[in-house]
Amino acid sequence: NTYNIGTRPAPLFTGFGQDVRSLPGITPPGTLTFPQQKPANDSRRIESTLDEALVAPINYSWNATFERQLPKGLVVQASYIGRLGRKLLAQRDIMALNNLVDPKSGMDWYTAAGILERLRAQGTSISAVQQIPYFANLYPADLAAQVNANYFGETVLNETLNQTQAIYQIALEVFGNDWTDTQDALDTGINAHYFFNPQYGALAAFSSIGNSSYHAGTVSVRERLGEKLTLDFNYTLSHSRDDASGLQTSGLPASTFGNGFILNPIRQHDWYADSDFDVRHIINVNAVWQLPIGRGQWLLGDTNRWVNGILGSWQLAGIYRWNSGLPAPNLFDDARWATNWNVQSSVVRTKPLQSCPTRGGLDAPKLFGCDPKGAYQSFRNALPGESGDRNVFRLPGYVSLDLGLSKSFNLPWGENQKFQIRWETFNVTNTQHFGKMDISRTGTGVTLDPSTATPPSNWSNFTAIQGTPRVMQFGFRYSF
């Protein structure tokens, strides 16, 4: 759009029924077809769309509450809350590469290619790879020659190799763990569409396919009617799971797919895990306390009016919050696409591993700060068809304490005139837990075959804190 409101104004709207074909800059085509279709020219396009079968999401919710009133004005309440979501809005690749099954051997692509990926990761030589019936049944004997001619345009593969060895050579020497590029080479090499749709490489569609569950228990203790103290304590233990956590805007444009994207719709349940917003424990307390100091109080109850005017009638208010951490960003293959043409799979743990956040010193603060190299080498690249681990690590939790101290003075020249002073402090303890990570290819990406690799210096680095540093403010108020 090159129009502006000064030197190049856009055409004016003159009324309904206006002839838009006559407006400047519009050249209508001679013929129009509906719906418009992309040419089937194997361009491997990456685009997004809407599913024509969208429906309203379905929500099932239930709860139960027990409440008991105790002496001294205390009220205790315990609740259970449950919720299930079905047909939620999520994105999926409706042109996801086929998991083609060989009818003769009964084996599928994920299994056959997974065998080769494990051999590649072990460094197995090409000559040691045995023929796999899946590839022998589906591909011609001169596969290597056809791929050389039709895909590479030069002699890259050894044309004496059998079908399995030729495919293995592509992975071992050309694409590594990028199995969707290997599938592209195979489809192009034999001029077939075993895996790819001829119009698209990836076509993400918003569809009514998402699922979620939420279960929570809450305990609350309240003191509402106290003369000196008002208190509200709440604790929540909850667990939220889903197969897509993003909002409807999280996956736009198509090149920046967010957390609402289901990476492998053929195995959608693989992505069902803790929600991106899942917080297991939450505690919050808020209270207002009239300090028992001054005339008629527990401390200095018989003091004179001058001392009472200075030390009496102070009020302390506070808000405290603590919660456990959110899921950390998923670690991913840094430049390989094992399953989806457009979105990289997450890596997979090869041994038990927990995050170990550090605050930094000589090195930057890290999510895996206790042993970055050991953590880095505890992953493997995703196998063909795998989505990888989702939301298995946690960021540090959050804690904050805010306090306010205030006192009101009755002014002697009018009973309705008061003067108040306030001192408020936010984040009293100046606690600064880290919460944002470096999500670049080297920050959360994992290289090819990480089991023997050294992590980059910025791998798993934190880049920002949660909340803000301590802030104090003072205020005065005159009311009349």
C-alpha positions as CSV (number, residue, x, y, z in Angstrom):
1,N,0.0,0.0,0.0
2,T,1.8,3.1,-1.2
3,Y,-1.0,5.6,-0.4
4,N,-0.8,8.3,2.3
5,I,-2.9,11.1,3.5
6,G,-0.7,13.9,2.0
7,T,0.9,13.6,-1.3
8,R,-0.7,10.4,-2.5
9,P,-4.3,10.0,-1.1
10,A,-6.2,6.8,-1.8
11,P,-9.3,6.8,-4.0
12,L,-12.4,8.1,-2.2
13,F,-15.4,6.0,-1.2
14,T,-18.3,7.6,-3.1
15,G,-21.1,5.2,-2.2
16,F,-22.3,1.7,-2.3
17,G,-22.2,0.2,-5.8
18,Q,-19.1,2.1,-6.7
19,D,-17.2,0.7,-9.7
20,V,-14.0,-0.5,-8.1
21,R,-12.7,-1.9,-11.4
22,S,-12.2,1.7,-12.7
23,L,-10.1,2.8,-9.7
24,P,-6.4,3.5,-10.4
25,G,-3.9,0.7,-9.8
26,I,-6.4,-2.1,-10.3
27,T,-5.9,-4.5,-13.3
28,P,-8.5,-7.2,-13.1
29,P,-7.5,-10.5,-14.7
30,G,-9.3,-11.6,-17.8
31,T,-10.7,-14.7,-16.1
32,L,-11.3,-15.5,-12.5
33,T,-11.9,-18.9,-10.9
34,F,-13.2,-19.7,-7.5
35,P,-11.8,-21.0,-5.3
36,Q,-8.3,-19.9,-6.4
37,Q,-5.9,-22.8,-6.3
38,K,-2.1,-23.0,-6.1
39,P,-0.5,-24.7,-9.0
40,A,0.6,-28.3,-8.4
41,N,4.2,-27.6,-9.3
42,D,6.0,-29.1,-6.2
43,S,7.2,-25.7,-5.0
44,R,6.9,-26.8,-1.3
45,R,5.0,-23.7,-0.3
46,I,4.6,-22.8,3.3
47,E,1.3,-21.0,4.0
48,S,-1.7,-20.9,6.4
49,T,-5.4,-21.1,6.1
50,L,-8.7,-21.8,8.0
51,D,-10.5,-25.1,8.2
52,E,-13.9,-25.0,6.7
53,A,-15.3,-27.2,9.4
54,L,-14.6,-24.9,12.4
55,V,-17.1,-25.2,15.3
56,A,-17.6,-23.6,18.6
57,P,-15.4,-25.1,21.3
58,I,-17.0,-27.4,23.9
59,N,-16.3,-26.9,27.6
60,Y,-17.2,-29.3,30.5
61,S,-16.7,-27.9,34.0
62,W,-17.6,-29.0,37.5
63,N,-16.7,-28.1,41.0
64,A,-17.4,-28.9,44.6
65,T,-16.8,-26.7,47.7
66,F,-16.8,-27.3,51.5
67,E,-16.9,-24.3,53.8
68,R,-16.7,-24.1,57.6
69,Q,-16.9,-21.0,59.8
70,L,-14.5,-21.1,62.8
71,P,-14.3,-19.0,66.0
72,K,-12.8,-15.5,65.9
73,G,-14.4,-14.8,62.5
74,L,-12.3,-17.3,60.5
75,V,-13.8,-19.0,57.5
76,V,-12.1,-22.0,55.9
77,Q,-13.0,-23.1,52.4
78,A,-11.8,-26.1,50.3
79,S,-12.7,-26.6,46.7
80,Y,-12.1,-28.9,43.8
81,I,-12.4,-27.5,40.2
82,G,-12.4,-29.6,37.1
83,R,-12.6,-28.6,33.4
84,L,-12.3,-30.4,30.1
85,G,-12.0,-28.7,26.7
86,R,-12.8,-30.4,23.4
87,K,-12.8,-29.1,19.8
88,L,-10.6,-26.2,20.8
89,L,-9.0,-23.9,18.2
90,A,-5.5,-25.1,17.3
91,Q,-3.3,-25.2,14.3
92,R,-2.2,-28.3,12.4
93,D,-0.4,-28.9,9.2
94,I,-3.1,-30.3,6.9
95,M,-0.4,-31.1,4.3
96,A,1.8,-33.0,6.8
97,L,4.1,-35.4,5.2
98,N,2.6,-38.9,4.8
99,N,3.6,-41.7,7.1
100,L,3.5,-44.0,4.2
101,V,2.9,-47.7,4.9
102,D,4.4,-50.5,2.8
103,P,1.5,-52.9,2.3
104,K,3.9,-55.8,1.6
105,S,6.1,-55.6,4.7
106,G,3.6,-53.7,6.9
107,M,6.2,-51.2,8.0
108,D,5.7,-47.4,7.9
109,W,8.0,-44.6,7.1
110,Y,8.5,-43.6,10.7
111,T,9.8,-47.0,11.6
112,A,12.0,-47.5,8.6
113,A,13.5,-44.1,8.6
114,G,13.9,-44.3,12.4
115,I,16.1,-47.4,12.0
116,L,18.3,-45.4,9.6
117,E,18.4,-42.4,11.9
118,R,19.6,-44.5,14.8
119,L,22.3,-46.0,12.6
120,R,23.3,-42.5,11.4
121,A,23.6,-41.2,15.0
122,Q,25.9,-44.2,15.8
123,G,28.1,-43.4,12.8
124,T,27.5,-46.7,11.1
125,S,29.2,-47.0,7.7
126,I,27.1,-47.2,4.5
127,S,28.4,-50.7,3.6
128,A,27.3,-52.0,7.0
129,V,23.6,-51.0,6.4
130,Q,21.4,-54.0,5.5
131,Q,18.6,-53.7,3.1
132,I,15.2,-52.9,4.7
133,P,12.2,-54.4,3.0
134,Y,10.3,-51.2,3.2
135,F,12.6,-49.3,0.9
136,A,13.2,-52.3,-1.3
137,N,9.5,-52.7,-1.9
138,L,8.7,-49.0,-2.6
139,Y,11.7,-47.8,-4.5
140,P,13.3,-48.8,-7.8
141,A,16.7,-50.6,-7.8
142,D,18.3,-47.6,-9.5
143,L,17.1,-45.1,-6.9
144,A,20.5,-43.5,-6.4
145,A,20.9,-42.8,-10.1
146,Q,17.4,-41.2,-10.3
147,V,18.0,-39.0,-7.3
148,N,21.3,-37.9,-8.7
149,A,19.7,-37.0,-12.1
150,N,16.4,-35.5,-10.9
151,Y,17.2,-33.9,-7.6
152,F,20.9,-33.2,-7.2
153,G,21.7,-32.7,-10.9
154,E,25.1,-34.2,-10.3
155,T,26.6,-37.4,-9.0
156,V,26.3,-37.2,-5.2
157,L,25.1,-40.7,-4.4
158,N,27.0,-43.9,-5.1
159,E,24.9,-45.5,-7.9
160,T,25.9,-49.0,-7.0
161,L,24.1,-48.8,-3.6
162,N,20.8,-50.5,-3.0
163,Q,17.7,-48.5,-2.1
164,T,18.3,-48.5,1.7
165,Q,21.9,-47.6,1.4
166,A,21.2,-44.8,-1.0
167,I,18.7,-43.3,1.3
168,Y,21.1,-43.8,4.2
169,Q,23.8,-42.0,2.3
170,I,21.5,-39.0,1.8
171,A,21.0,-38.8,5.6
172,L,24.6,-39.5,6.5
173,E,26.4,-37.3,4.1
174,V,23.9,-34.6,3.0
175,F,21.0,-33.8,5.3
176,G,21.8,-35.4,8.6
177,N,18.7,-35.5,10.8
178,D,16.7,-33.3,8.4
179,W,14.5,-36.2,7.2
180,T,11.9,-34.0,5.5
181,D,14.6,-32.9,3.1
182,T,15.4,-36.5,2.5
183,Q,11.8,-37.1,1.7
184,D,11.9,-34.2,-0.7
185,A,14.9,-35.7,-2.5
186,L,13.1,-39.1,-2.8
187,D,9.8,-37.7,-4.1
188,T,11.6,-35.5,-6.6
189,G,14.1,-38.2,-7.5
190,I,11.5,-40.7,-8.7
191,N,8.9,-38.1,-9.7
192,A,6.3,-39.3,-7.2
193,H,4.2,-38.0,-4.3
194,Y,4.8,-40.5,-1.6
195,F,5.1,-37.8,1.0
196,F,4.5,-34.3,-0.3
197,N,1.3,-32.8,-1.7
198,P,2.2,-31.2,-5.0
199,Q,0.7,-27.8,-4.0
200,Y,2.2,-27.3,-0.6
201,G,5.1,-28.2,1.6
202,A,3.2,-27.1,4.7
203,L,-0.3,-25.6,5.1
204,A,-1.2,-24.7,8.6
205,A,-4.9,-24.6,9.2
206,F,-6.8,-23.4,12.3
207,S,-9.1,-26.3,13.1
208,S,-11.4,-27.4,15.9
209,I,-9.2,-30.3,17.1
210,G,-7.6,-29.2,20.4
211,N,-8.1,-30.9,23.7
212,S,-7.3,-29.8,27.3
213,S,-7.9,-30.8,30.9
214,Y,-7.6,-28.8,34.1
215,H,-7.9,-30.1,37.7
216,A,-7.3,-28.0,40.8
217,G,-7.7,-28.0,44.5
218,T,-7.9,-24.8,46.5
219,V,-7.8,-23.9,50.2
220,S,-8.7,-20.5,51.5
221,V,-8.6,-19.1,55.0
222,R,-10.3,-15.7,55.5
223,E,-10.6,-13.3,58.4
224,R,-13.0,-10.6,57.3
225,L,-14.6,-9.3,60.4
226,G,-11.7,-8.8,62.7
227,E,-11.4,-5.4,64.5
228,K,-7.6,-5.2,64.0
229,L,-6.8,-7.7,61.3
230,T,-8.2,-8.6,57.9
231,L,-6.6,-11.6,56.4
232,D,-7.0,-13.6,53.2
233,F,-4.8,-16.7,52.5
234,N,-5.2,-18.9,49.4
235,Y,-3.3,-22.0,48.1
236,T,-3.9,-23.7,44.8
237,L,-2.6,-27.0,43.6
238,S,-3.4,-27.4,39.9
239,H,-2.5,-29.2,36.7
240,S,-3.3,-28.1,33.2
241,R,-2.6,-30.3,30.1
242,D,-3.3,-29.8,26.5
243,D,-2.0,-30.4,23.0
244,A,-1.9,-26.8,22.0
245,S,-1.7,-23.8,24.3
246,G,-1.6,-20.8,21.9
247,L,-4.2,-18.2,21.2
248,Q,-5.7,-17.7,17.8
249,T,-3.1,-15.1,17.0
250,S,0.0,-17.1,18.2
251,G,0.6,-18.8,14.8
252,L,0.5,-15.8,12.5
253,P,2.2,-15.3,10.2
254,A,2.8,-18.8,8.9
255,S,6.6,-18.4,9.3
256,T,6.3,-17.9,13.1
257,F,4.3,-20.7,14.4
258,G,3.5,-20.4,18.0
259,N,2.5,-22.7,20.8
260,G,-0.9,-23.3,19.3
261,F,0.6,-25.5,16.6
262,I,0.3,-29.3,16.7
263,L,3.6,-30.4,15.1
264,N,2.5,-33.8,13.9
265,P,-1.3,-34.1,13.3
266,I,-0.8,-37.8,12.4
267,R,0.2,-38.4,16.0
268,Q,-1.5,-35.5,17.7
269,H,-1.5,-37.1,21.2
270,D,2.4,-37.0,21.2
271,W,2.0,-33.3,21.8
272,Y,-0.4,-33.7,24.8
273,A,1.6,-32.5,27.8
274,D,1.6,-29.8,30.5
275,S,0.2,-26.6,29.2
276,D,2.5,-23.7,28.5
277,F,0.7,-21.7,31.3
278,D,0.7,-24.6,33.8
279,V,1.6,-23.5,37.3
280,R,1.5,-26.3,39.8
281,H,1.5,-24.3,43.1
282,I,0.3,-20.8,43.9
283,I,0.2,-19.1,47.3
284,N,-1.1,-15.6,47.9
285,V,-1.8,-13.7,51.1
286,N,-3.1,-10.2,51.6
287,A,-3.7,-8.6,55.0
288,V,-4.4,-5.3,56.7
289,W,-3.3,-4.9,60.3
290,Q,-4.0,-2.1,62.7
291,L,-0.8,-2.2,64.7
292,P,-1.5,-2.6,68.5
293,I,0.5,0.5,69.5
294,G,-0.8,3.6,71.2
295,R,-3.4,4.6,73.7
296,G,-5.8,1.8,74.6
297,Q,-3.7,-0.8,72.7
298,W,-1.5,-3.7,73.7
299,L,1.7,-1.6,73.5
300,L,2.0,1.9,75.1
301,G,-1.7,1.7,76.1
302,D,-1.4,4.5,78.7
303,T,0.9,6.8,76.8
304,N,0.3,10.5,76.6
305,R,-1.3,12.1,73.5
306,W,2.0,13.4,72.1
307,V,3.6,10.0,72.0
308,N,0.3,8.5,70.8
309,G,0.1,11.0,68.0
310,I,3.5,9.8,66.8
311,L,3.5,6.1,67.5
312,G,-0.2,5.2,67.6
313,S,-2.8,4.4,64.9
314,W,-0.3,2.9,62.3
315,Q,-1.7,0.5,59.7
316,L,0.4,-2.2,58.0
317,A,-0.9,-3.7,54.7
318,G,0.8,-6.4,52.7
319,I,0.5,-8.7,49.7
320,Y,2.5,-11.8,49.3
321,R,2.6,-14.1,46.3
322,W,4.6,-17.2,45.5
323,N,4.2,-19.7,42.7
324,S,6.2,-22.5,41.2
325,G,7.7,-22.0,37.7
326,L,6.2,-22.1,34.3
327,P,7.4,-24.6,31.7
328,A,10.6,-23.5,30.0
329,P,10.9,-23.1,26.3
330,N,11.2,-26.4,24.4
331,L,14.8,-27.2,23.2
332,F,14.8,-27.9,19.5
333,D,16.9,-29.2,16.6
334,D,18.8,-26.1,15.7
335,A,18.6,-26.4,11.9
336,R,16.9,-29.7,11.0
337,W,13.3,-30.7,10.3
338,A,12.8,-34.4,11.1
339,T,9.0,-34.5,11.0
340,N,7.5,-31.3,9.8
341,W,8.6,-29.4,6.7
342,N,8.2,-26.0,8.4
343,V,8.5,-26.5,12.1
344,Q,11.4,-28.1,13.8
345,S,10.9,-30.9,16.3
346,S,12.0,-30.6,19.9
347,V,14.9,-32.8,21.1
348,V,14.4,-35.9,23.3
349,R,16.1,-36.7,26.6
350,T,18.3,-39.7,26.6
351,K,18.6,-39.9,30.4
352,P,16.8,-38.4,33.5
353,L,17.5,-34.7,33.6
354,Q,16.2,-31.8,35.7
355,S,16.8,-28.1,35.2
356,C,19.2,-26.4,37.6
357,P,18.9,-22.6,37.4
358,T,21.9,-20.5,38.4
359,R,22.2,-16.8,39.0
360,G,25.5,-16.5,37.2
361,G,28.9,-15.2,38.3
362,L,31.8,-15.5,35.9
363,D,29.3,-17.1,33.5
364,A,25.9,-16.0,32.5
365,P,22.9,-17.3,34.5
366,K,21.6,-20.5,32.9
367,L,18.7,-22.9,33.1
368,F,21.1,-25.8,33.2
369,G,23.8,-23.9,35.0
370,C,25.1,-26.7,37.3
371,D,26.5,-28.8,34.4
372,P,25.7,-27.2,31.0
373,K,27.8,-29.7,29.0
374,G,26.4,-32.7,30.8
375,A,22.8,-31.4,30.2
376,Y,23.6,-30.6,26.5
377,Q,24.8,-34.2,26.0
378,S,21.7,-35.7,27.6
379,F,19.6,-35.1,24.4
380,R,19.3,-36.6,21.0
381,N,17.7,-35.3,17.8
382,A,14.1,-36.3,17.1
383,L,13.5,-39.4,15.1
384,P,11.3,-39.1,11.9
385,G,7.7,-38.7,13.0
386,E,8.6,-37.5,16.5
387,S,7.5,-34.2,17.9
388,G,10.0,-34.3,20.7
389,D,9.7,-33.5,24.4
390,R,7.2,-30.7,25.3
391,N,7.2,-28.7,28.5
392,V,9.4,-31.1,30.5
393,F,11.5,-28.4,32.2
394,R,10.5,-25.6,34.5
395,L,11.6,-22.0,34.9
396,P,12.3,-20.6,38.4
397,G,9.3,-19.8,40.4
398,Y,8.1,-16.3,41.3
399,V,8.0,-14.6,44.7
400,S,7.0,-11.1,45.7
401,L,6.2,-9.2,48.9
402,D,4.7,-5.8,48.9
403,L,4.2,-3.8,52.1
404,G,2.6,-0.5,52.9
405,L,2.8,1.5,56.2
406,S,0.4,4.4,56.7
407,K,-1.0,6.7,59.4
408,S,-3.8,9.1,59.5
409,F,-3.9,12.3,61.7
410,N,-7.1,14.0,62.7
411,L,-6.5,17.7,62.3
412,P,-7.5,20.0,65.2
413,W,-9.3,22.6,63.0
414,G,-12.0,20.3,61.7
415,E,-13.3,16.8,62.5
416,N,-13.7,16.0,58.8
417,Q,-10.1,17.0,57.9
418,K,-7.4,14.4,58.0
419,F,-3.8,14.2,56.9
420,Q,-2.3,10.8,55.9
421,I,1.2,9.7,55.3
422,R,2.1,6.5,53.4
423,W,5.3,4.5,52.7
424,E,4.9,1.7,50.2
425,T,7.5,-0.8,49.1
426,F,7.1,-3.2,46.2
427,N,9.3,-6.4,46.1
428,V,10.5,-5.7,49.6
429,T,13.1,-8.5,49.6
430,N,14.4,-7.3,46.1
431,T,14.1,-10.9,44.9
432,Q,14.9,-11.3,41.2
433,H,14.2,-14.7,39.8
434,F,15.1,-15.2,36.1
435,G,12.2,-15.9,33.7
436,K,13.1,-15.2,30.1
437,M,15.5,-17.3,28.1
438,D,17.6,-16.8,24.9
439,I,15.5,-18.5,22.3
440,S,17.9,-18.2,19.4
441,R,19.2,-21.2,17.5
442,T,22.2,-21.4,19.7
443,G,20.3,-20.4,22.9
444,T,17.7,-23.2,22.9
445,G,18.7,-25.1,19.8
446,V,20.7,-28.3,20.0
447,T,23.2,-29.3,17.3
448,L,23.3,-32.5,15.3
449,D,24.2,-35.4,17.5
450,P,24.7,-33.5,20.8
451,S,25.9,-36.5,22.8
452,T,29.5,-35.7,22.1
453,A,29.2,-31.9,21.4
454,T,30.0,-28.9,23.5
455,P,27.2,-26.4,24.0
456,P,27.6,-22.8,22.8
457,S,28.4,-20.2,25.4
458,N,24.8,-18.8,25.3
459,W,23.0,-22.1,25.5
460,S,20.2,-22.1,28.1
461,N,21.1,-18.5,29.1
462,F,18.6,-16.4,30.9
463,T,18.1,-12.9,29.5
464,A,15.7,-11.2,31.8
465,I,14.2,-11.3,35.3
466,Q,10.6,-11.8,36.3
467,G,8.9,-8.8,37.8
468,T,10.8,-5.6,38.7
469,P,13.5,-4.6,41.2
470,R,12.5,-3.1,44.5
471,V,10.7,0.2,44.3
472,M,9.7,2.5,47.2
473,Q,7.3,5.4,47.1
474,F,6.2,7.9,49.7
475,G,2.9,9.8,49.6
476,F,0.9,12.4,51.6
477,R,-2.8,13.0,51.5
478,Y,-4.9,15.8,52.8
479,S,-8.7,15.1,52.9
480,F,-11.3,17.6,53.8
